[in-house]
Amino acid sequence: MRLVLDTDVIVAALRSPTGASAALLEAALEGSITLLANVALILEYEAVCMRREHQVAAGLTEPDILNFVDAIAAMAVPVESHFNWRPQLKDPADEMVLEAAVNGQAEGIVTFNRRDYGLAPKRFGVSLWLPSQVLRKGVK
């Protein structure tokens, strides 16, 4: 299953290593799912995860967080964005997630903010799922 993880899912994995979001990263590490990401998305992961409130909540140092994001980048299949369809979404920060999904031929975007995406992903044949929904699909 080819997936793009929204930044909120990455932050949830960082802050709660036993939750569904972290289980998705473990599934990617084991090869049960394929993560897709473009450069802009990896930079977004890093910028958001480095926020002080996330560092404190996770109990991690800046080098720990950089290692965490580097590990995600190493697991992800790089996606080049050949087409920009902006604007499609209300939140400009979500545009890079949609672009990675469309250009990477993802089956879905995993996010806690499905409402922010509206109908745009469906127009491109991309589903929206919560982390727990992906795990219920048989990803371990």
C-alpha positions as CSV (number, residue, x, y, z in Angstrom):
1,M,0.0,0.0,0.0
2,R,1.5,3.3,-1.1
3,L,0.8,6.1,1.4
4,V,1.6,9.7,2.1
5,L,1.5,10.7,5.8
6,D,0.3,14.1,6.7
7,T,2.5,16.0,9.1
8,D,0.0,15.6,11.9
9,V,0.5,11.8,11.7
10,I,4.3,12.2,11.9
11,V,3.9,14.5,14.9
12,A,1.6,12.0,16.6
13,A,4.2,9.2,16.0
14,L,6.9,11.4,17.5
15,R,4.8,12.2,20.6
16,S,3.2,8.8,21.1
17,P,5.6,6.0,20.1
18,T,3.0,3.3,21.0
19,G,0.1,4.8,19.0
20,A,-1.4,4.0,15.6
21,S,0.8,6.6,13.9
22,A,4.0,5.1,15.2
23,A,2.7,1.7,14.2
24,L,2.4,3.0,10.6
25,L,6.1,4.0,10.7
26,E,7.0,0.5,12.0
27,A,4.9,-1.0,9.2
28,A,6.9,1.1,6.7
29,L,10.2,0.0,8.3
30,E,9.1,-3.7,8.0
31,G,8.0,-3.1,4.3
32,S,4.3,-3.7,4.9
33,I,3.5,-0.2,3.5
34,T,5.4,2.1,1.2
35,L,5.8,5.7,2.4
36,L,6.0,8.4,-0.3
37,A,7.3,11.9,0.3
38,N,8.7,14.8,-1.7
39,V,11.4,17.2,-0.5
40,A,8.9,19.9,0.6
41,L,7.1,17.4,2.7
42,I,10.2,16.1,4.5
43,L,11.2,19.7,5.2
44,E,7.7,20.3,6.6
45,Y,8.0,17.3,8.8
46,E,11.3,18.6,10.2
47,A,10.1,22.1,10.7
48,V,7.0,21.1,12.6
49,C,8.7,18.3,14.6
50,M,11.4,20.7,15.8
51,R,8.8,23.0,17.4
52,R,9.6,23.3,21.1
53,E,6.2,22.0,22.2
54,H,6.7,18.7,20.3
55,Q,10.2,18.3,21.6
56,V,9.1,18.7,25.2
57,A,6.1,16.4,24.7
58,A,8.2,13.7,23.2
59,G,11.1,14.2,25.6
60,L,13.6,14.3,22.8
61,T,16.5,16.6,21.9
62,E,16.9,18.4,18.6
63,P,19.4,15.8,17.4
64,D,17.0,13.0,18.3
65,I,14.2,14.7,16.3
66,L,16.6,15.2,13.3
67,N,17.4,11.5,13.5
68,F,13.7,10.7,13.6
69,V,13.0,12.8,10.5
70,D,16.1,11.4,8.7
71,A,14.9,7.9,9.3
72,I,11.5,8.7,7.8
73,A,13.2,10.3,4.8
74,A,15.4,7.2,4.4
75,M,12.3,5.0,4.4
76,A,10.2,7.1,2.0
77,V,10.2,6.6,-1.7
78,P,11.1,10.0,-3.1
79,V,8.5,11.6,-5.3
80,E,9.2,14.4,-7.8
81,S,6.4,16.8,-8.4
82,H,5.9,17.3,-12.1
83,F,2.6,19.1,-11.9
84,N,1.3,21.7,-9.5
85,W,-2.5,21.9,-9.3
86,R,-2.5,24.5,-6.6
87,P,-4.7,25.7,-5.1
88,Q,-6.9,22.7,-4.5
89,L,-7.1,22.8,-0.7
90,K,-8.0,25.4,2.0
91,D,-4.7,25.0,3.8
92,P,-1.7,25.7,1.6
93,A,0.5,23.5,3.8
94,D,-1.6,20.5,2.8
95,E,-1.0,21.1,-0.9
96,M,2.5,19.4,-0.8
97,V,0.8,16.3,0.8
98,L,-1.7,16.1,-2.1
99,E,1.0,16.7,-4.7
100,A,3.2,13.9,-3.2
101,A,0.2,11.5,-3.2
102,V,-0.9,12.3,-6.8
103,N,2.7,12.3,-8.3
104,G,3.6,9.2,-6.3
105,Q,0.5,7.3,-7.3
106,A,-0.5,6.8,-3.7
107,E,-3.5,4.8,-2.7
108,G,-4.1,7.2,0.2
109,I,-3.2,10.1,2.4
110,V,-3.2,9.3,6.1
111,T,-4.3,12.3,8.2
112,F,-6.2,13.4,11.2
113,N,-7.5,16.4,9.3
114,R,-9.6,14.7,6.6
115,R,-12.0,17.6,6.5
116,D,-9.3,20.0,5.4
117,Y,-8.8,18.0,2.2
118,G,-12.4,18.1,1.0
119,L,-13.1,16.3,-2.2
120,A,-9.8,17.1,-3.9
121,P,-8.0,13.8,-3.2
122,K,-11.0,11.8,-4.6
123,R,-10.8,13.7,-7.9
124,F,-7.3,12.3,-8.2
125,G,-8.3,8.8,-7.1
126,V,-6.6,9.1,-3.7
127,S,-8.4,8.0,-0.5
128,L,-8.2,9.7,2.9
129,W,-7.7,7.5,6.0
130,L,-7.0,7.8,9.7
131,P,-4.0,5.9,11.0
132,S,-6.3,3.4,12.7
133,Q,-8.2,2.8,9.5
134,V,-5.0,1.8,7.7
135,L,-4.0,-0.5,10.5
136,R,-7.5,-2.2,10.3
137,K,-6.9,-2.9,6.6
138,G,-4.4,-5.5,7.7
139,V,-1.2,-3.5,7.9
140,K,0.7,-4.7,11.0
